[in-house]
Amino acid sequence: MTQQSKGTALITGASTGIGSIYAERLARRGYDLVLVARNRERLNALASRITSETQRNVEVIPADLSNAADLVNVERQLREDASISLLVNNAGIGTHTSLMESDVERMAEMISLNVTALTRLTYAAVPGFIARQQGAVINISSIAGLAPELLNGVYGGSKAYVTAFSQSLHKELADKGIKIQAVLPGATATDFWQIGGLPVENLDPGIVMSAHDLVDGALQDFDNDVLISIPSLHDLHAFQHYEASRQALFSQLSSNQLAPRYNAK
């Protein structure tokens, strides 16, 4: 028996890794899918398998989201397809190389994909969600957004943006029936590391989570309305303390007077 549809989930970076697992999991939860990635062959193979296993409708859009024309095409899909109820912004690239070892054009491409494309797709989706009074956005960020010193600074900065953007969206949209989640993976066993120049085999296996576990944990947090999901973090109290301390600063961050420490002689 075919499960009742929950609408359509559009997933970027869907052909492999975290994105492909989101596609499988969401189809089993009752979503039809729109899968976006550069590799048409992989997309078609994944779509065929998911359709066969779940009987959900799966559409593929081969697109390079760093290409303006391709990005506009996906934006159009988000604006015009009223069945879309969930956007998963998973597409992204990274690197472990330092500032001086990194090509600036590659860094600009990273910003274009990790920040600009994610922002534009969210802007394309959210007005329709608001009009329909339902919808959700899942943004795949990274623990590097909390600890930018761990990896390349542009990558960490781009992921800090994703987390902050998600927190701001949550505040703006919570009373409009729109759910927002930022997922912060730690080291995860995908081809992300190979593409970034550091194969995952070079990492300590004790810090590397399977992509299946990452997605399953994040979706459990999604079900429980957890805004910031960090499936690899065992001591959740430590993050809750961090977040409470951050929010406690809000009322102290702006003043018409210079802080007394600057007047000390």
N, C-alpha and C positions, 0 to 999 in steps of 0.2 A: 504494500500500500504506500503510495506516495505521500510524504509528509507535507502538511500544509505550509505554503510558502511564507517566509518572513520578509519577503521583498527581495531585493537584489543587492548584493555586496560587490562593490567595485574595488579591486585589489591591485595596487601597483607593485612592480617588481615581483610578479606572481609566478614566473616560470620555474623558479628554483627556491631552495632554502626556506626561510621563514614565510615568504609570500605563498609558496606552493602549499605549505602545511596549513596556513590560514584558509586557503581555498578549499582544501579537503575537509577541514573541520567545519567550516561555515556551511558547506554544501550538506554535510550530514546533519547540521542543525536546522536545515530547511530553507537556506538562502539559495536563490539563483545567483549566478555569478557573471561578472564582467572582469576578465583577466587582462591585465595590461603589462606588457614587458617588450623588450626589443626582439627576442628570439621567437619568431613565428612558429618554427618547427616544435620547439619545446612547449609553447603555449597550446598548440593543437593537440599534441600528445597528452598533455595534462588534462585538457578539456575533454578529450575523448574518454579518458579513464574515469574522470569524475562523473561524467554523464552516465557511463555504463554502470558505475557502482552506486550512484545515488538517484538517478533519473531526474536530476535537476537540470534546468536550462543553463548552458554555459556559452557565453559569447567571448570571443577573443579580439583584442585590439593590439596588434603589433605597433609599438610606439617607443621612440626614444624621447623621454621627457625632458632632456636637455636640448631638444630640437623644438624651436618655437612653433612650427606648424603642427607637429605631432602633439605637443602640449595643448594647443588650442582645440584640437580634435577631441581630446579626452575631456577637456573642460566643457565642450559642447555636449558630450554624452551626459555629463553630470547635471548640466542645466536642463536638458530636454527629456531625460528618462525619469519619469515620475515614479517608477518602481524602485529606484535606488534608495535604499534605507540605511546603508552603511558604507562608509568610505574607509578603506584601510590604506593609509599612506605608508607603504613599506619601501618603495624604491629609494635607494640611496647608495652612495659609495664612500669609501674611507681609505685611509692609509696610515701606516705607523711611522712613516719617515718624518724627519724633523723639518722645520721651516727651511733651513738652508739646503736640505737635500731634496726639496719638493719643487716641482715646476709650477710656476705661478698660474699658467693656463690650466693645468690640472686642478689646482686649488679653486680657480674660478668656476670650473666645471662642477666641482663638488658643491660649491655654494649654490649654483644654478639648480642642481638636482635636489640636494638635501634641504634647501631653504626655499628657493623661489618656486619650484614646481609644486612642492608640498603646500605652500601658501596659496598659490593660484587655484589648485584643485580644491582646497578647502573652501575658498571663496566661491567657487563655482557650485559646490554642493550645498552649503549651509542655507542659502536663501530658500531653496526648495524644501529643505527639512523644516525650516521655520514655518513656511506656508502650510505644510502638511502636519505640523505640530508633532513630528516624530522624526527620529533619525539619529545616527551616531557617527562619530569620527574616531578612528583609532590611529594614532600617530606613532610610528616606530622610531623612538629616540635611541638613547644609549646611556649606559652608566658614565660614558665619557662626558656627557653633559653636566654631570655632577662632579666629575674628577677630570677636567680637561688636561691636567698635567700628565695623564697616563699615556696619551697617544698624541698624534699630530694636532697642533693647535687649531687649525682650520676645521678639522673634523670635530674636535671637542666643542668648538664654538658653534658650529652648525647644529649640533645636537642639543646644546644648551638652549639655542633658539627654539628648537622643536618642543622641548619641555616647557619653556616659558610661554610659548604660543599656546600650547595646550592648556596650561593653567589659566591663562587669560580668557581663552575661549570658554572654559568651564564656568568661570565667573559670569561671563556675559550671557551664556546660553542655557544655564541650568534651569531657569524658570520658564524656558520656552519649550521644554520637553526634549531637548537635545542632549545626548550623552557624549562626553568627551573622555578619552583615555590616552595617556602617553605610556608606552611600554619601553622600559629601559633595560635591554638585554645587557648582560655581561658578555664575556667571551662565549661565542656560540659556534657550534660545529657546522659551519656553512662555507661556501666558496668565497665569502666576503674576505677572508684572510688571504686566500690565494690571489684574488684580484688585487688586493692592497699591497701585495709584495711580501707577505709573511705567512706561508702555509701554516694551517692550524696545527700541524704535527710538531711545529717548533714551540708550541705553547705548553705550559704545565697542564697535563690532563686533569689535574685537580681543580682547575678554574674554568674548564670548558664544559658547557651544558649542551645537551642535544637540542636541536631545533624543535623537536616534537615536544619535549618537556617545557621548553620556553613558551611555546604557543599555548599549550594546555594550561600552564599556570596563568598566563596573561588572560586567557578567556575565562578562567575561574574568577579572576579579579574583575573582569568586565561584567560578569554576571552579578558580582557583589558591589558594583558601582565604585570600584577603586579607581581614583583618578590617576595616580602614579603607580604603575605596576613594575616591581623589580623582582622577578621570580627567583633570581639567584641570591637575593639578600635573605639570610637566615635570621638575623637580629632585626626584626621589623621595628622594634622599639627605638633603635638607634636612628632610623630614618624619621620616625615620628617625632623624636626629640629635635632632630635637625630642622624639620619642617615647622615645628612649633616655634623654635628659636628664630627662624627666618621671618615668620609672620609677626612675631613679637616686635620685630624691628620696624614694622611699617609706620607706626606713629612717631618714630624717632628720626626718620631718614631726612626730613625736610624741616628747616628752621630759618627764621629771619636773623638769627644770631650765630656768629662763629662759635664753634665748640670751645669751651674754656681751655682745653689743652693747647690751643694756638696762642693764648695770651700768657701762657706760663713763661717766666723769665728764668 
